[in-house]
Amino acid sequence: MEIIDDKNFDEVVSAIKKIIDFNPDNYKKKPLRRRIWSRMRRFGIDNYEDYTKLLLSDEEEARRLKKALTINLTRFFRNKEVFDYLRKEILPSIKESSIWSAGCANGAEPYSLAILCCELNLPCSILGTDIDQDSIKKARGGIYDNFALQEIDPSLKKRYFKRVKEGFRIADEIKSLVEFQKLDLKDADYKKEFDLIICRNVLIYLSREFQKKILFLFYQALKNHGYLILGKVESLTGDARRLFYCIDIKNRIYEKKV
């Protein structure tokens, strides 16, 4: 089955705006369409008109579509070289770090940062935000499966996780360092609050104009000479190129200009 044109696509977008707490206008069209198609195929639907009717009549499918549009699968210490750079080059220079993990999904990233700070005996406060309430609920629960832990060092897994019936529960000392909030990035309003912002694999789904807005938001939210980390396939766009120094292009690590 293949969806061959965009007829009635605007109706789906309107339905999403109406029934889902998510604004598709900020999303790149290709990934938006691809994730909607994926849901349509599950029902054998090959046109947007029928899928719009389904969305408006089926609350469960609306919930599943929102999850498909917002979820990012992640793991503890994903892209280990980024955390190695943080450990060696950045965190030791910050006496008490304030960190924002934007688009934190299931919480693995902010918890990884908390573990890293504990290993360095570095006082820290970490904020994890995501647009999806279900992801925030899972992050607060702090229980993970083997997939989420497949890249973590065995010694850290032993030290900071406890085996429970549902999987592996993160230690309370790590949970206490991280606060989770449901947040749409367009609504964020922080001013010079963070030493480090890490936002990986979020911008790639957003329109170019919205990327520019978010990058300027990050610039405002960082303290002077604070650091921004993006995903491996992401880069600065527009005026943001003049707002940050690139200090490690391979790992997409930037420093705020003052």
N, C-alpha and C positions, 0 to 999 in steps of 0.2 A: 504494500500500500504506500502511496506517495501523495503528498499534498502538492499540487502543481502550481498554484497561484495564491495571491494574497487577497482574493475576494472575501469580503466579510472579516478580514483580519482586524479592522478597526473595532468591530463589534466585540471581539474577544478582549481587546485592550480596554474597552469601555466597561465590560463586565468585570474584569480584574480590578479596575479602579473602584467599582461599585461595591464589590463583595469581599475583596481581599485588601488588607492593610499593606499595600505595596503599590508603588508608582512605576508602571512599565515605561513611562516616558523617559526615565533616566537610564534605561537599559539599552544596550546595543541590540539592534534588530535581529541579527543572526542568532546569537545565543538565546534570545527571548523566544524566537520562533522555534529553534531547535528543541528547547525544553517543553514548549507547548506541544509540538509534534509528538514528542515522546509520550506524553500523557494521552494524546488522541489515539495513538497506535494501540494502546492498551485496551481501548474500547472498540477498535476497528472502525474508528471515525476518520473520514478522509476530507472533511470540509469544516471550515470554521463556524459556519452557521449552526450545525448540529452540536458542535462542541460548546458553543456559547449557551445553547439551550440546556445542555447537561450541567454546565457550571452554575447556571441560575437556579437549577432545581435540585442539585445534589451538594449539600454542605460538605460531605466527606471528600468529594472530588475537589472542591474549592480548597479545602485544607491541604490536600495532597499536592495540588498545583503550586500553592504558596511554598510548600516545603521544597518542591523541585526548583523553584525560582530563586530560593534564598540559601539553600544548604550548600556548604562546602565541606567535603570530607577532608579531615585533617588528622594528623597523628602527632604524638609527642616527639619533640625534637626533629620535626620534619625539616629536611635540608640541613643536616648537621653542621655543614660548614658555616652557615649563618650564625648558629649558636656558638661555634668555636670562635668566630670573630668577635662576637659580643663578649665572650668570656675573657679573651686575651686583650682586646684593643679598646673596648668601650666601657663596659661596666666597672672595671677597676678604677676608672677616672671619675666615677660618680659616687659621692659619699653616701647619699641616700636617694635611691632612684625612684622616680615616679614614672610609671610606664602605662601606655594605653595600647591594648590589643584590639584593633578595630576590625570588625567582622570576624569575631573569635570562634564562630561556629560552636562546636561542642565543648570548648574550653581547654582543649589540649595545649594550644599555644600559650595562653596566659599562665597556665599551670607549669608548663615547661620553663617559662621565664622565672616563675617563682622558685622552682627547684634550682635553677641556675644561680639565682641570687643567694639562696640558702647555702649552696655549695661554696660560694665566695664569701660567706658571712657578711653579706651586704644588705643593710636595711632597705626595704622596698615597699611600695604600695602599687598595686597593679589593678587596672580597670579593664575588664573585658566586656565589649559591647557587640551586639548582633541585632539585626532587624527581626529575626525569627524568635518568637517566644518559646517555642518547643526546644530550640537549641540552647537558649538561656536556662531553661528548666533542667536540661540534661547536664549542662556545665555546672550548675549549682549542686546537682546530685553527686557529681564527682566519681562516677562509676564507669569503667571503660572495658572494652573487650580486647582480645589479643591483637586485632588489627591496629587499634590506636596505639598500642605499646610495642609494636614490632621494631621500631627504630631506637628505642630507649636503651641505654646501657644497663645490663643486667644488675649491676650493683645499685644503680639508682632505682630500678624497679623494686628491688628487695628492700631498699631503705624507705621509699616513699609511698609504697602501695601495699595494701592488704588484700589477700584473696578472700572474696566473698561469693555467695551463691550466684550473684548476677554478673560477676566478672572480677575486676580489680578496683578497689576503692582507694582514692588518693588520701594521703595523711592529712589530719586536721591542721597540722602546723602549716601545710601548704595552702589548704583551703582558706585559712585565716588571712592570707596575704592578698587574696584576690576578691574583688567585688565585681559582680556581674549586673549589667543593666541592659534592658531591651532598648535599642536606639536605632533610629533611621539616621544615617550619616548627615542627611540634609538638615536635620534638626539639632545637630551637635553645636554647642556654643562654649568652647573652652578658650581661655586666654592665658598663654604662657604658663601652663600647668604641668607639662610633661617634659622629662628629660629624653624620653624615647617613645616614638610611636611606631608600631609595627602593623602594617596593613598589607597582607599578602594575598594575591589572587582574588581581589575584590574589584579593583579598577578595570580589569580586563573585560568585565561584563557591562561596564557603564559607558554611556555615550561620552564622546570627547568633551563636550561642554560641561557635563556633570563631573568628569574627571578633573577638569580645571578648578571647579568650585571646591571639590573635596581636597585637592592638593593645597589650595590657599587656606582652607579650614585647618589643615594639618600644620601649615606654617604658623598660623595664629596660635594654635594650641601648644606649640613647642616653646620651651624656654630658649633663651639666647644660646646658640651653639648646640641646641638639641639635635637628636638624630631621628631620621625617618628611614624605615626599611620597607621596601616594596617586594612584590613577588618576582621570581626569576625572569618572567616574560613581560614584566611591566616596566615602564619608564616614565620620567617626568615629561609633561606636555605643556605647551603654551608658556605663560609667564613663570611657571614653576621652575623652569630651567634657570631663571635668574635669581630664584629665591634660595636655592640650595647648592652647596658644593657636593660633587660626587667624590666620595672617599673610597668606595669599592664598587666598581661597576659590575663585577661578576656577581656579587651578592646583593646588588641594588641597595646600597647603604649610602645615605646622604646626610649632610650636616647643614643645619639652618644657617644662612647668612645673616649677619647683623648689620 
